[in-house]
């Protein structure tokens, strides 16, 4: 599973970190939250991957035909601006705020802040548990989201994402909905074809350089990018590949493609692992090529860090 390299795989946190069900948006808040939902037709598509350089341990395959009912998905991941409006309307307190810390990628921290960090995971020394880091202070105390209002909100747990989605009257997409939407008719590795950088052109926000010490920013960004950066896919959806991992509704299991239904598949169990899709600005072919359409990962529902975000789904509009 990708958690150890793509996002910190942490021990489960106390139940007190779980936020109660969010208030339902009404009026202008509801219209604002649903403004970017895009109706998608559903139908049949080939889901999964069996790439030679894939990650069989993640359960990327076997590839199979899946049929989906029509649904709607946001054109963009939820932004800092969006999440601020949600917090103002509901008083929601995120998991990271309740726990008093979140995981920050090492290049975003000063040497002094690194020295103040809690125990750094030995297997992922680039993730620093940082006191006071949360969605509005992404690098800890003294940082803010000024100038990043249109960037994806990060440091949000699966629980936070579900609370926001319920506020909008929707939910998180299932893995099958996410992949159908991301593919937009493509049966290749990426929405645009087989090459990550077609014709040498940067078309998504992933790691450029040598991980984890040097990101050249050759694609225009060393951290998150605005949610409307780059060209959308054939459905009109932005940044389905790279930028931030996107929480999905499903519980994570490597057996996903073997045990879920062919029609509207969804996996739910009693475990605390949840699925995420799409890769992030930290993905690089040298250690994590999970920016491919069929790739997948899982992490604990209370995990929060610099590269985990989400977008919302809803029944057919």
N, C-alpha and C positions, 0 to 999 in steps of 0.2 A: 504493500500500500504506500501511497505517495506522501503520507503525512510527514514523515521524517525529513524529507528534502524540500517539499513545496510549502509546507506550513508546519509550525511546531505541533507535534503530537503530544499533548499534555495529559496528565492524569485527570480523571473526572473531578470536578469541583463540587463543593457542598451544595445541597439543594437550595440554600438561601440565594444562590446566584441566579435562580430561575425567576424571570419576571412574569407576573400575572398577565392574563389575557388583556390585550390592549383595548382601549376605547374605540368604538366604531366611528369613522369619519363621517361627517355630514356636510351638506351645503357646499361652500366654496372649497373646504378642505378635501371633500370627496372628489369634486370635479378636478382639483389640482392633482390629486394622487393618481387618478385614472386617465389623465390627459394624454399620456403617451402609450396607452395600450393599443396594440395592433392585432386585429382579428386574423387568425390563421386558419386555413381550411381543414387541417387534419388530413387523414388519408394514410396510405401505406408507404413505408420506406424501409430501407435496409439499415439496421442499427448495429453499432458495435464496430470493432476493429480487430484485424488479425495481422497487423503490420509486423514485418520482420524485426523492426527496432522498437516494437511496442513493449508493453509491460504485462505479461500474462498473469502475474501475481495480483494485479488489480482487477482481474475479471473483465478485460476489455472485449472479450468474445465468449462464445462464437458469434459471428455475425448472423443476423436473422431478420426476417421480415416482421415488422411491427405495424399495427394499425391504430391510429389515434382518432378520437373524436375532435371536432373543431374546438378551438380554445383561443385565448388571447394572451399575449405576452408583451411586456413593456419593450419599447424600442431601445431603452437605455437602462443601465444599472442605476440603482437608487443613488442619488447624489448627496453630498453633504448638505446642500440647500434643502433637499427633500426631507432628509432625516431630521434636520433642525426644526422644520415645520411640524413634523410628527411629534417630536419631543415637546415642543411648545404646546401642542394641542392635548397631549395625553399625560405629560409628566413622566414618561417612560424613563426608567433608570437602567442603563445597559449592564450586561454581565461584567464588562471590564470595570465599570464604575463601582459595582458592588464588591468585586474582588480587589479593587484598588490597584490593579496592574494589567498590562497587556504586553504581548510580545512585539518588539520593534526590531526591524532589520538593522543590522549593525552599522551599515554605512549612513544611516539617518541619525546616529547618536554621536555626541561629542565624547572625547576620551573621559571627561569627568563624569558624564552620565553613564558611560559604560562601567566605570568603577563603582557606581552606586547601584548597579543592577543586582537583582537577586541571582540565584544559581543559574548559570547558563547551561543549557542542555549539552552534554558532552558530544552527542551524535549530530547536533545541529548548532555549532558554535556561532553561527551568524544570527541566531535569534536571541535577543536579550529581553528577559522579563523585566519590564520597566514600570516602576511605581508611577502612578498618575497618568499613564497613557490611556487614552480612550478616544472615541470617535472625534471629539472636538479638540483634543490635544494629541494629535497622532504620534508625536515624538516625545510625549511627556510634558511635564510642567514647563510653561514658557513658550510652548509651541501652540499654533492655532491653525485654522483652516482658511484664513484670509488669502484670497487668490485661488483657493481650491474649492470654491463653492460648487463648481460644476464638475468636480472630480468625484469618483465613486466613494461613498462612505466606506470606511474600513474600521477595523477593531469592533466589528459586530459579530456576535455569536449567531448560531442557527436560531436560538431562542429569540434574539432581538429581531432577526430577519422575519421570523414568523409573526411576531407581534406587529411589525410594520405592515406585513402583507394582510393580516386580519383587519387592521385599521382601514385598509383600502377596500375591504370587502372581498379580497382575493386570497391568494395563497402563494407559496413558492411553486415553481414548475417542477413536475416530475422529471426524472432523468430523461425519459423518453420524449417528453415535450421539449425539454431543453435541446436535445440532440436534433430532433426534427427541425426545430426553429433555426438552430445554428447551421445545419446543413443547407437549408433552403434549396433543396433539390440536388445538392452535390453528393456524389458517392465517393469522393476523393478524400484525401487527408485533411484538406482545408476547404472552407467555403469557396475559395478562388482557384483551387487546383491542387497539384501535388507538391509544389515548392513553397517553403515558408516565405521566401522573398522572391516572388516572381519577377524575372528580369532584373534582379538586384534591387527591387523597390521594397521599402518597408511598408507593410500594410497592416501591421498590428504591433502592439506594445509588449515585447518580450526582452529578455536580457541580451545586451550587446557587449561583448568583451569576454573576460575570463571570470567565471563565477568562483567564489563569492566576493573577490576583492576589487574588481574593476568593472564598472559599467560605463561604457563610453558614451552612452546616450545617443548612438548613431541613428536610432529611430525617432529621435526628438525628445525622449523622456528618460530620466533615470529612476523615476518613481511612477506613480499613477499618471495617467493622461486624462484629459477631459472626456466625459462619457460620449461625446459626439465626435471624437477624433477619428481619423481614417474614414474610409469609404464603407458604407453599410453593405450587408450581404444582399442577396437577391430578394429577400423578404422585406428589406428596409430596417434590419436590426443592426445595431452598432456594437462593436467590440465583443462579439461572442467568443473570440479567440484572444487570449492575452488580457492585459490590464489588471483585472482582479479575478481570482477564483469566485465562482458564483454558487452559493448554497442552493441545493435542490431539496425538495420535500422528502425524498426517500431516505430510509435507513440504508446504510452502506453495507454491502456484502460482495465479496469477489464472485459469488455464485449468481449474481443478479440475472445474467442472460440465460441461466439454466433453470431458474425457479420462478421467474415472473411470467405473467400472462402475455399472450401475443397481442391482445387487444387492450389498449390503455394500461400498459404495465405500470405497476407501482409496488414498491417493497416497503413494508412497515413491520418492525418487530420491536421487541422490548429492549434491544441494545441501545447504547448511547452514541453510536457512530452515525453520522449523517453524510450524505453524498455532496460532492461539489464538482463543478465542471468548468472547462474552458481554459485552465492555466492562468498565469499571471505575468506581470512584468519581471518576475524572478525566474521564469522558466528559460532553460537553455539546453541545447542538444547535448552538452557535455555531461549533464547529470539528471535532467528532467525534461523530457520532450512531451510532457502531458498537455501541450497546447494543441494537440491533434483533436479532430472532431470526435473520434471514438474513445479518447482517453478519459479516465475518470479517477477520482480519489475520494477518500473519506476522512473525516476527522470528528472529534468529539463535539457534541452539540454546544458545549460551552467554550470552545476554542475561540480566541480572538487574536488578531495579528494584523500586520501592515498590508496584507495582500488578499484578504477575504472580504467579499462584498456579496451583493445579490441583486436580482431584479424580480418583479412581481408577475404573477400569472393570474388568470381569471377564466371562468367559463366563457363560452362563446358570447361576444358582444351582441 
